[in-house]
């Protein structure tokens, strides 16, 4: 068996010079310290993304986009296709876990200030992927064409439409017309399976390339240590194998969630029906949705909701460019303000999400 | 004595002067004095209740009735309007009849809302010419010679009402000027009804037009406030038919409304407000209201329940019922208190209506057929219940089983069809529906639901196996990592 592998490896090595790559990876080291655990969430996010791609392609074999077919095709997947229920449930759960892992990864990078020079572009590409992941979530949510998805998309696109000047064109772009119709379904399906994956793959490629090129970020205090005191582990095979171990644990978690809490389908969307009571967006949009409820109808001359959306827009923009305005960290100094802002944001998101959940 | 003498003298002098002047109490109305000589309206007016109450011609025509000078009496400055025309007519009547104090002045206790009701009525709203409303007070009450409603000479006395209304409503040419689709045979039909026949005999108590449609405030039948709007009909009929005292002389029961309200029809109409549900007039007719005879009951019920009626007519029961002179539908379903037909009516035990005629010793064939038909429907019920239970179980386990659930609706449909097919009283046809359609569906649903439940357990066992395999793999990997790291440490050391 070993002989076969070796012959295969030698065959490829002769043509692709794999030895260089192994040598390069073998020379890469991952810092070992009390917060090393957070390094794994990038890999976990990647794992969930791969699961999404695989299960998404499998679902694509049976899914039919269109207001007359979408719901029925999902019904067919859930009841008639062998393991269709499992694939759909895993797709649904992996979507949520993907965003959760990506958010944890993002906050860990933020608090470790790993975005600092020279990794500004890694941060920006990561943030872009997080936004794209939310886009995946929003566009995929409508695809089963059920009641909840229909009205959630309506509410979600209405909120986007409230943005001054660009809101209305964005809403029309999202809906493919003034209302949520079959055109919206076709459009979001296109976004979900073609546009977003295309962009995501390119951005992901850049993100991974940058990581490989620049290596794993060291915490700030590593700079003050003597090179001998710096604890590290080889990226290959140690870190990769640990990553793989975590992926197996995540696969187990996915299987358990998919079996014990399978994805539901609900009732088919009816444009003339009344919206179901207590309609809420997905959990990762909930903190924004709940915050907008607390804005008064008018603040001075501007509508409360519009102001809220603008504030969120500004906050996201500032968050995206944090490596460029956090000059202190860039100089290698500790910036406690950034930490406090991060803690505030986490508290804000958690509290508002809980309030939205119980509301 | 002295006092009596002076009093008598005063009276004699007063009347004597009057006689010498040619004046009676009524002849103080100078209009009347002149117009009496011309005859016509004044002659009629003599019999008029208003004349008798001392109301002068000027009450309606205006002018100064105290003056014997024609120019003064009929001057515009004195308010003379001549013959009131169009809507002014009703307005003139309303000048007194809409005012309580005026009516009390003349000792009348008549209601004072007639004019308001008229304005809201179909007669007071519609117009054919655009200048005046269709009906004025005088259209029904006449102009001169108006008498009390209680006076048999009044055109609105109960026995005269049909003809009064018929003056317009039986006149096709007139009616087509504002409502060509409205029938003009109401009076003719009414005359064929029990109400109409008694009315024609001079009985004022049976219902005439105004009993059901109202008098001044008549509204279109489609108007929800109309007394004959579909939802209001039972209550309108019950005003008389539930009044035991009022109906005393007619020897018919007075519990129809109470029974109807409890019936499937009554609940649909009165509780669910389903205006398509039958009211009294649906079976008895409206203008030609009459109890349907034994022969016509199935036709009356069959006008809605057409399939049931057809099946019954071609069943062996038709002949048997005719022979026994049994009312067809009513024998099993009753008349006013028609309760929802359940399977309890079918069979030979308990409340089953079949056992009224078919027993183990009498009409045995029917007894056996009824028993079998009941057993089929019982099997279908039991099978449907089991299918539902399994589907619910599968649903609660999170299984996608909506297609099976949808399919099971066909079993319910089969039960509805069976409810109709039972009227054929043909065991084979009934079996074809209940077993052929219903039980086939329930059996398939039970199989699918069982598969879904089995699948649920398969998923659990499958998960157990896969979690175990993945966990072993993870553990093996963990050991491998440890092994590698141990080697690395040894190497580094």
Interface residues (C-beta under 8 A of the other chain):
Chain A: X75 X78 X79 X85 X86 X234 X237 X238 X241 X242 X244 X245 X248 X249 X251 X252 X255 X256 X259 X261 X262 X264 X265
Chain B: X398 X400 X401 X402 X403 X459 X460 X462 X463 X466 X467 X470 X471 X473 X474 X477 X478 X480 X481 X484 X485 X488
